[in-house]
Amino acid sequence: MKRLRFPLIILIILGGLVALYYYFNLPVNFGKGSAVFTVEKGETVRSVALNLMDDGFIRSDLFFITLMRLSKKTRSIKAGEYEFDLETKNTKILSVLSKGIVVTIKFTIPEGYNLKQIAQRLESQGIVDSEAFLGASSDKTLLDKYKIPFKTAEGFLFPDTYIIAKGLDGSQIAEIMIKKFFESLNDIPYVDYTRDELIKTVIIASLVEKEAQLEEERAIIAAVFYNRLNKGKRLESCATVQYILGKTKERLLFSDLKIESPYNTYLHPGLPPGPIANPGADSLKAAVSPADVDYLFFVSKNDGSHYFSSTYNEHLKAIKKFSGSRRIGYQLS
């Protein structure tokens, strides 16, 4: 009996520990549904465990801390917003927190949106305050980090569908979009950009994005802009005037073309001081590889396509032919 007593005690202790583990690992609730739990940046392991217990996700903060230490995950807890089923065990909660499987949100930024439109869309979907995003997109630290040669990230916020962690701030969201821009740019065959080449490419791509409606015309429209620049002609892009107005007008008036602004390419030669929109991959490709054509003008044909001309006389004839156009098109001074 004495020989059996010690093993029996050990067995009872082990059985008790297993029972305690099983009990404390069980969810507090067994009902259907889920609840949200947030881990703040810089929060301690002790604080996380206490909050989990206070919110009714676990039975014991001490057990959860012990679980973290035994599994060596005390430094693996990721900040963010999480959603747990009410029947989630402690081990599963710990796994989710350590892997950072946070609640995600999905949003889409259309090609050609400018900075203000992106900020407004993000706010309307409850993702981030528009002013916070605008401020983040003009933060010098972020711009310097990615060597963006403008006062804002306009032109570098890549239009795409994003799935991100809920609760990210404006700077984090802007940086995700900027990273996506450079990833997309790197997918396009090109010679390493100098600062001036990058400026020209992104601005031209933004103009193409706002002017082109048909994919097959993007490279041609890009060529028109480059040809005019090379000949010292003003770009005279309606899209730059729309950008100044801050809204899309069905028909631009000649008085609109006289608005004083460095972005008014009807008044000022060369490129505008910055991009007027955020171009997608196709417009970037067009700006990098324009068509080999000698066109200097284009005018809308009212069906989404354009008529391209190499001479002013031909352009005047096209304007007369398509005089019902809602877009003024190019005019020579």
N, C-alpha and C positions, 0 to 999 in steps of 0.2 A: 504493500500500500504506500509506503514511504517513497518507493521508486516511482510510483504512478502519480504521486501528489504534485511534484514539481512540473512535469509535463502537462498535467491537467490544469494547473494554475496558469501556465503559459498559454494553453489553449483557450482558457476562459478570457484571459486578457486580450488575446488576439481577436477572439470572437467579439468581445466588447468594442474593441477599436474598429473592427469592420462594421459593426452595427452603428457606431457613432458616425463613421465615415458615410455610411449609407444614408443615415438620417439627415445629417447636415448637408449632404450633397443634393438631397431632394429639393425641388422647388417649394417655395412657401405656398404658392397657389397652384391649384390644379384646374382652374377654369380656362375657358377658351379666350382668345384675344391676345393682345400684346401691349407693351408699354415702352416708352422711350426713356433712355438713360444717357446722361451726358458726362463725359470726362473732360474737365477743363485742362487747358495747357498748364503744365507745372504742378499739377495736383499730385499729392503724395499717395503712396500705396495705402497707407492707413486711412486717408480721407476717402479714397475710392471705395474701400471696403465698408467703411461706416455709411457712406451714402447709399451703397447697394442694399445694406441692411435696413436703413431708414426708409428707403423707397419700396421695401418689400420684395426684393429680388432674391435675397439670401437670408438664411437663418442666423448665421453667426459671422461677424466680421473677423474674429480670431481664426475661425476655420478657413475662411477665404484667404486670409493673409498667409496662414500655414501652407495652404494649397499652392499659393504663388511661390513661396520660398522653396518648397519641395520640388516644384516643377521648374525652378530657376527662371521665373517669368516676372520677377519684381520690377525689372527695368524694361519690360516689353510692352507695358500697357500704353496704348495709343490714345491720344486726345481725340475727341470727336463725339458725334451723336450716334447712339446705337439704339436698335429696336430689338427687344427680346420677347419671345412668346412667354406667357405666364407660366408655362410648364417647363421652362428651361432650367436644367441642372447647373450647379456651380461650375462644374468642369467645362461645360459648354460655354458658359458666360466668360470664363477665364480665357478659353480658346479664342472666342470672338474678340475680346478686348486686346489680347496680345497680337492677334493678326491684323487688327485695325479694320475689321469688317464693319465699317460705319454705314449709316443711312446715306444713300446717294440720291442726288437729284439730276434730272436730265433737262437740258435746254438746247435750243438750236439758234444759231446766229446766221441769218441769211447772208449770202454774198452781196457786197455793196453797201451794207449798213455802215454808217459812220459811228464815231465814238459816242455821240449823244444818243443815237438810236439804240446802240448796244446797252448803254447804261439804263435807259428807260425800259427796255425789254427785261433786263435782269431785275429791276425793281418791281415791275408789273407782275413778275412770276414769284415774287417774294424771296428772291435769292440773295440780293444785296442792295443796299441803299444806292441810288443813282449817284448822289453826290460823293459818296465814299468811293465808288468805282471810278468816277471822273478824276477824283483826287489821286487815287492810286495810279491811274494811267498817265499822270503827269508828274509822278514822283521821280525826281532826278536820280535817286539811288537805283531804282528799277531800270530807268532808261540807260544809265551808265553801265549797269551790269550787262545789258545786252547790246551795248554800243549803238543804241537807236539815236540817229542824228537829228532828231526833231524835239520839239517842246512837249509833245505828248506821244502816246503809243499809237496814234491814228495811223492806219495802214499796216500795223503789225499785229493786230488782234484778229487772228485767223478765223474766218467764218466756217463753222462746222457744227456738228452735234456733239455735245459734251456730256459726259456722265461724271459728276464730281461728288466729293463728300459734302454733305449738307453742313452748313455753318462756316464755310470758308469765307474769309474776308475779301475785300475788293482787290488788295494786292495779290493775294494768292490766285484769285480767278484770272486777273490780268496776266500774271506770269504764266499760267497754264496756257492761255491763248497765244501769248508771245512765243513760248516754246514750240507750240504747234506750227506757228508761222515759219520759224526757222527750220523745223523739220521738213515742212513742205517745200521750202525754198531749196533745201539741200537735196531734195529728190529730183530737182531740175538740173540737167547738165549745164554747167556754167563755169567760167573762169572765176577764181576767187575775187570777190567784189572789193573794190576800193570804196572808201566812204562816198565819193561822188557818184560812183556807179550804182551803189545801193540806193542812194537818194533818187537818182533818175529812174531806176527800175521800179521802185515802189510807187513813186508818183505816177509814172506812165501806166502802171498796172491799175492804179485806182481810177484813172481817167477811162481806161478801157472798160473796167468793170461797170462804170456808170453809163458809158455810151453804147456799148455793144449789147444787143439782145440775142443775136445768133452766134453760136459757138464758132462757126466757120468764118465769121467776120472779125473775131478778136485780133488775130495776128495782122490783119489788113489795117484795122483801125490803129493798132500800135504803130504800124509802119507810117501811117499818115502823120502821126504826132512826131515821130523821129525825123521824118522828111522835112517837116515844117521847122523843127528846131535846127536842123542842119542848114537850112536855107535862111535862117534868121527871121522867119515869119512868126507872128503871134499864133499861139495855139488856137485861140478863139473857140474854146470848148464851152458849150452850153452847160455842161455838168458842173463846171466851176462856178458859174453864176447861181445855179440851183443850190450849191453848197453855201454860198454867201447868204442867200435868202433864208436858208435853214428849213426850207420846205419845198416840195415839188409842185411847180405850177404847170397847169395843163398847157399853157402857151406863154413863152417868155416874150416880153415886150422889149422894144428897142431901148426904152428907158432903163430896163433892167440891166442891159449890157453896159450902161454908163455908170453903174454903181461903183464908187471908188473903194477898192479893196485890193490888197496885194494878190488875192486869189482870182481877181477878174482877169482872165487870160484874153479878153477882148481889148483890154486897155494896156496890159503890161506884157512885154516880151518874155520869152523864156518860160521855165517851169514855175508853177505856183510854189509858195514857200513850203508846202507840205502836201501829203496825200489828202484826198478829199473823201476817201472811203476805205474800207478794208477789203482788198481784193482776194478772190479765191484762187485756187491753183491754176485754173485755165487762163485767167488774166495775167497771172505772174509768168506763166509760160509764154504768153503772147508778148509780154514786155521783154522777156529774155531773148526770144527768138521771133522777131517781127517778120512779116511776109516780105519777100523780095519784090516790091512793087514801087512805082514812082508816083503814086497818088499823093495829091496835096489837099484834096477836099473830099467831103462826103456830105450827103443830104439824105434825110429820112424819106423812105418810099411809102410810109404810112402803114406798112404791114410788118414792121419789126426789122426789116432789112434796110440797107442803105445803097445809094448810088454813089460810086466813087469816080472821081475825076482827077486828071493830071494837069489840066489847064483851067484858068479862070473862066474862059469863054464857055468851055464845056460845063463847068460848074453852074454858071448862070442859066444855061439851058436846062440843066437838071432841076434847079430851083423853080424855074417857070413851069416845068412839066409836073413837078410834085409840089406845086404851090399850096396844096391843101395840108402840107406837113404841119404837125403841131410843134415841130422843133425847127428852130431857125437855121441850123446847120452852120457851115463855115462861111464867113464873109471876109473878103480882103479889105484892108484899109487902103 
